[in-house]
């Protein structure tokens, strides 16, 4: 669908909430969205799930040194030792 395309839709009541049926060509991915008002406009944006890599990339690096530790493997333990 081209940017800036528009379509008239009807508003209706769903219990105490006003609602709008979103036409198939305007469907958003997922099952949650953020809505905000800018003047007379309502902006609806999908909530995108972040991947673990995106989350890690968003973190600031630690500004501290980690302690040194002994990296020697533990001796094996088991019933046949």
Secondary structure, DSSP 8 states (H G I E B T S, - for coil): --TT------EEEETTEEEE---GGG--SSS-EEEEEETTEEEEEE-----HHHHHHHS----S-------------STT-
